[in-house]
Amino acid sequence: MALHLVTTPLGLLCFFALLWRASPAATMALAAAYLASLLVVLPRRLWAVTALVIALLLYMAWRLELGLLQAAAGLAVCYLGQDLAHYIAGEPTFQSRYERRPSWLRQFLEHTYFLLPLCLDAASHARVG
């Protein structure tokens, strides 16, 4: 869904902005660890695109200097925006498939971990026109 290409990166930007306020070094280390872990599970081209997007989001988190309230509100709006897009399209969210199961937290973390690369991959396979 096209709206995920907006809400996912913006949500990550807000998440990085929140972390950046606490510790720029820890934010960079977390992003580096995330990208290093993806290197062994993603195809090289998809990893490179994901790394580029993460780098741009980190740069924006540094330059925009979002306030705590702005970043937290932005994160909430992006999360709810994804649900709204599914509602409008009449599609269930992926989260709705596991949110009431005992292993919901593990599945939520895995879903979150792969969300950006999956959105970027879907965009690269989308037919235009």
Secondary structure, 3 states (H helix, E strand, C coil): CCCHHHHHHHHHHHHHHHHHHHCHHHHHHHHHHHHHHHHCCCCHHHHHHHHHHHHHHHHHHHHHCCCHHHHHHHHHHHHHHHHHHHHHHCCCCCHHHCCCCCCHHHHHHHHHHHHHHHHHHHHHHCCCC
